[in-house]
């Protein structure tokens, strides 16, 4: 039986997920909650190795099916080793990306069959689903500009604009279809304003 709460941060490239993770952690800790932060793909030594494979630019073409199954392989390991034990102990888990990213990138971006992703979600995760998802949304150009300034681009960041537009549209559609869980934050604003919006959502949940 789960005791802690599971919160995820989602959005396209460079919208500010990592930057805001520690801000949210602090907000929750101020309420006396125990919080762990983690990320996907990754979050355990084994899953971080899978992350490396997924993000590194490769000599050969990586098939969409390989990519999808590796995302869920890393997720299975992450859930068993980190997320489930933490929730059972009563910690709140704050995760940088989760399955909404798979629907957005592999489903929307790559055009893979959503039913396959739904099947994997049911069978790999069972009841591990976020209680709250903060979707940081910004026009692609803004996020990519921020990501570009940070340095070398990974395998996903080298995709074309059209791919990222599909990713963004899929995130927004999922938010529209599930407004109870997914709250959209305007991430194109200054960091102060983004964090004020985040704080309002988090306080409402608390
Ligand atoms: N993926 C992942 C899939 O395809 N399927 C899946 O199922 C999953 C889980 C993971 C990649 O894997 C793909 C998606 C991704 O391509 P990642 O590194 O986790 O890669 O994801 P990225 O989006 O690439 O992470 P980034 O670190 O690039 O983006 P963040 O975390 O959103 O942005 P952040 O916080 O690093 O900020 C970027 C820069 O902008 C500044 C920050 O200081 C930083 O320099 N910034 C702002 N500047 C101005 N105003 C603001 N409001 C700002 N907010 C942040």
Boltz pocket constraint, residues with backbone or C-beta under 6 A from the ligand:
constraints:
  - pocket:
      binder: B
      contacts: [[A, 11], [A, 12], [A, 13], [A, 14], [A, 15], [A, 16], [A, 17], [A, 18], [A, 19], [A, 20], [A, 39], [A, 40], [A, 41], [A, 71], [A, 96], [A, 97], [A, 98], [A, 99], [A, 101], [A, 102], [A, 103], [A, 105], [A, 106], [A, 146], [A, 147], [A, 150], [A, 156], [A, 157], [A, 187], [A, 188], [A, 189], [A, 190], [A, 191], [A, 192], [A, 194]]
      max_distance: 6.0
